[in-house]
Each structure stands twice: as structure tokens, then as C-alpha cells.
Amino acid sequence: MKLRIASAIAVLVCSLAAAPPAPPTLPDTPQGKRMAALLAAFDAGTPDAIRAFIAGNLSEAALAEIPLDQRVQRMSGIANETGRLELARVVEPGGSQPSFLAHAAKSGDWLEVKLTLEEAPPQKIRALRFDLRPGPDGGGQPGSAPGDARPGSAPGGAQRGAPPAGGRSAAPPETRKSSDAEAAAAAKTRMKELAAADKFSGVVLMAKDGRPFLLDAVGLADRAFAVPNRTDTRFNIGSINKVFTQVAIAQLAAEGKLALGDTIRKHLPDSKIPEADRITIQQLLTMTSGMGDFFGERFEATPKDRVRTLRDYLSLFETDPLKFAPGTGRGYSNAGYVVLGLIVEKASGRDYFDYVRERIFAPAGMKSTDASSPDAVVPNLAVGYTRDDPKAPWRSNVYGLPGHSSSAGGGYSTAEDLLAFDRALRGDKLLPPEWTEWFFGNKSQPAPSKGAPPHKHSGGLGFAGGTGGANAVVEMDLDTGYTIVVLANQDPPAAEELTTTLRQWLGLQ
């Protein structure tokens, strides 16, 4: 668009446009002061500073649910991983749920930090949540680190490389229910309300120590034939498949068939990926390789029936330039997880999909989980429904899916199978104990020594997946033993918003 204006005004406009933007500031309010205190604690980065922040800013109720020492340990872990938080903008300045977007100086992540405050003065913090968000250029690692979990411990996020679309619910924060039975009853009621409003269609599971106390389904698995969702309905889980790829890599590393420091070139000698001699397996796992996505114009122009194997995906990204030098940043990378799948194939001598069936799904007891193709006949598989806006009609998401799922996402599972995966992980059935500890911890750390005595990992771990017509969340709280699984055959954030409410009802804030 060409503007026709007087030259004097044009000079003025150009001068104004060239002026640097004003640095973001926090409001001089109780909300702003709490946010400022948190930023100052992360700026200092010491356990003493973290302890002082928690003791001075968190409510008595919050400290009663999770004691001070435990909170200090968790938040110190986050601060150590992220480094100082550089304020980018205030997302929500007021109310009982203020939030801000910040750049983590050390990890390179973009985080939306959400505070839940008490209503009455002095409005101390009831809960904190660190959500990974894409950066201004689309970088960053989508997913979430609920509660005081360490961000980025298990990349999840959207199948198409964007974060599960999230908007925040305008509803006020929920209070903790008095019992699991009360939380389950409230969840059933909420599910029915959301289904009646056409805002949720899917399955919810809540468990304690591996035993479900809620398993319920609402909505339709197939709208064309009015087929209802069942508790054993299979759903597209998006990028939660990345977690299975992480476990496969850890298994092979534990067996000495690969090392986290190995380069792409070592296992894929003919690779055309830029810097294949430098990019390591660990960088692929932690999304610090510089590789990007495979969705885009090239994917849209490729007939979907030509993308059936992991190797078929290579033509969609193999020669693309890196977004940054390996190890110097972090950016969500579906392409990197396809490469990890190919490395699993080379190191194991097996097809990737056969490998995860035999080494992960079978020992975990996951009988209803597998790879998927839009044209495959899969019994009891929910159709994904998407729409461009809330007033538009629903349509099947079949035209937006690849010809086959990958090691980066797109397979299917059930709520009970994902709970079985949770139990198998916590019970060291999939990995040796020292590697289970590595999995639950910081994957940027070196590989553990064989037989090293693990310590009980605390905190939370969350996996999320989403694309048009699918949204899935698995959250595991390692201290309380709670597990939440929410699967939806609708657009994000259908599952994520409900998960937030369930967390609050269980006191996982």
C-alpha cells in the first residue's frame, strides 16, 4: 500500500517509525509488584533469592499445599535452566490472574508466566505457572511446564509446529476440591456443560498413583453418523508421539547403541542436512539443533499419499537452512524429531514404528496405540473436527493431515493407554532407573552413568499435542501421584482449558 502524503509529514512519520520501542514496564499495582518480585528473584538466580521471593509472596494456602523447601527446590531448578527472565510484554496486567511474556536468557525459551492471586489484600500468590510459548519469530518450544515444573523437560506442543492454541479462559480461578470424589463429580458436570455448548468433545481421565478415579466421555466421535465418544475411543495425540521417540532414544543410549553426543552424520552418513557433522542427538532432543518444521508450502504442495515413511518426510526439509547455529538457540522442531526417528531406525536395525510397538507400547500394555494414516481403517478412532472460527460449521480435518504419522507426531492412543505409559515410566519398565531419572529431569544434562543411584524426582511433567481437529494433554505430578489425561477431537485449546480447571480442582497449581 503506497501512502501519498506531504514530504514534511513523511519525514516525521519515518522518524517516528525509526524510534526504538519503549521498554516494557510493569504496572504500579499489586499485580505488577508481584510480577516484579518474581523477575527480581530470577534475576538473582540464587536459592536464597528464590526462598525470599516464595516466603514473601506466596499465600499461606499455597505453602500449605506444597511446603516452602519443596517449592524452593522446584523453582530453583527452573531458574537454573532458564537464567534471568527478560520482560517482553505484560499479557494480562490486572485481575486475579496477571501474566507476562518473558525471554529466558539462558535457555532461549519464551515463557508466559501466569500468577493466580488471592482476591483479598495483600493479594499474595496462590499459584504460579510457566507456559512455553513461541517467540516473536515463531521460535520457542511450545508445550507447558505446569505448576512449578521445569519448562521444556519434555517437548510436546502442536503437531504443526505451533503451540497448542491457547487462549486463556475468562473464568475465575477454581478452588481445590475437598476430595478426589468431589473433583471427579465436578469434572463430569463440567464436561457435560462444555459438550452442551459444543466446546469439548472427548475423554477425561484422572488417576491417583496409577488408579483412575474418573474416566468419562462426552461428545461425538463421528458427527456424520452420530457416533458418541466412548472411554476407549482412540484420539489423534499430535506431538505426544515425540515423548515415545525420546524414550526410544534413551533405550538405545542405555544399551550403548548410540550416544547423546553422536552427530547426525554418524548415524545417517548420507544426510543432506546442513551442519549434520555438528548437530548432536541431544540437540535434536532438546530442540536446540537449529532445524525447523516440515509443514509449509512444500508440504501443502506434496500429495499426501507420497508421505508414508519417515524417509519420505526428508524431502520436505532436508536442504532447508538452519534457523540458528546448533546449540545457540531453541526453536520448535518437528523436522528434528523426524531425524531422531531415522536415527532410531539406523541404531536399532528396525523400522521406527515396529520398534516403538515392540519396545514401548507392548511392555507398557498400550494395546490401542499406534501410528496412523488418514485413509487407514482404524476401529473406534475419533474423527477430528476443525473450524476457522466459533461460528463456522465443523469439518473433518482429514485434508490437513500427512499421509502417515511420524516420530514427530500424529499417532493415536486412548486415555487408559496413556495412563499405562505413565505407570510404565514411573515404574522403570521402559528405562533403567538412572535413565528414567534423566527422562524426568533436564534432558540437556549428560547421559547418566550406568547403574548410578537415582534420586526421587519431584515436580510435574506435562506433554501436549494439538493440530486442527485434535488436542491432547497428559500431565503427571510426581509428588502427589496424580495423572490427568484429556483427549479431544476438536481444535485446541479444547483439552488444555479443561486440563487447567482439573489441575486447580486437584490442587496442582
Phi, psi and omega in degrees: 000129183255126180267131178251097183224164180299148186297323180297317179293323180299318178299317180298315181297317179298321180296317180295320181294328183280345182295138180293144179295147179293140180296146180294147179231154177268145180292148178276069183222170175304322179296314180297323181291323177294318178296319180297321180296320179294316179298321179295322179295318179289329178296318177289315174074008182262154177303324179295319179293319178297316180298317180296320178297312183296314182296326184268346188237341180270148184286162177298323180296319180295318181287338176287326181283315178231112186301160184305310184299321180292320178294321178298317180299314182295310185290329175296325176296319178296312183298323179294326182279323185271330191075195181294150180259121181264114184299126177258313176194157175272121182277310180229105188282331188235194178077192183270356179228065178290155180206159177214156177259133182220154176259128178278115187296327185273311184275339183084000180288157168253127185238135166261117182261120184247131178248137171250118186256155171294149181288321185272148175304146005274020176054057176286167186278124175274327183203153177233145177216134179248110181252127177287134182229156174291146178284180181302333180262013181090358178280190183093166185246107180296164182128193180211156175236085190294153178061231177253032180288162177281126181292144172081008183289338178212097183304128175237233172095188191278147181299328181269012174086004173254159182291153172307123196300113192253054172300152181279147174285143179279353181292149178292159180298144180273156177262157181293137177282158186284343181203165176297323180297320179292321178296320179295317180297317179295322180295318178299316179297315181296320179300317180294320179297315181293322179294320179296328179271004180062035181250353177206132175221115182166206185231143176233134174231132171233134184223156174233124181054039175084359181248120182293139169242001169210131171212109186214155181227146175220166175081188187247133174281331178218109183288328182297325183245011177055042179272120183285152170294144175243166180294341178254015177296142178268138182233149169296125184254008174056227188281004172299337174301335177301328180294322177295323177295321177300316180296318179300316179297317180296321178300313182292326177292318180297330180272000178078015181273349172202168177230149182299333180274357178297147178269165174303317184300326182298323183259335179235075189298337181265011185298139176262006181293130177304140179062028178299338177283346183248327185291126182260164176300319180297322177294324175296317180298317186267006177060039177245019184279338187095351178284155185245234189249171170244354174279144181153200184299320181294320178295316182296329182274353182268126175305130187296334181285357176266001178245086185242337181235167177299321180295330178297332181289336187303321183296345181276347184207350194303325183259007180294141176294151177290152179280336176199164179295142182307131177084001183256358180198190177217134179207139185302134191220095169293322181301318180300325180282335170294317178298320177300321177298320178294325177293321175302317179299314183291317183288328183266339186074016182235155169301138183305313185292324174295320181300309184291329175299314187278326187259344181238302185295314183296308180294335178277348182080029181268087187274350183239029182239136180191178172288166183216158172222142182301333182262003179280148176268107182241114179301140173061032177261126180290139172282135177276137181238132183227161175202157186282331177207164186300340181266350181280156177288151176289147174219156179296147180269012188302326183283349179263359185263149174293169179290344178199147176292173186220183175287356176262343179156175172101001177282186180232158178199180176239166179298317181292326176295321180291328172293321177298321176298316177303310181298319181295320178297308182296333182268012179059031179275341182255334184222153170300152185308320182292330178279330172299318178298317177299317182299315181284347182260220184263112185286355174276355178282158179298162177298143180287155176287143181299129179077007180298134181293119180281156171250154184295120180279139180246171178104198182235158179221127183231139175238139179223149176217144179195146172202178178303118179089008180206139175207129183221141179221136170233124178234132182237123175257114189283343179274314184270341182086005180282147171227136176237130174233125177230123181238133181225144174256045175224170180299149167301149007258043184306312180283323185293318181295319178293322178300319179302316179295316180298321177301315181295321179295332179267002179078019181264064185258000000 
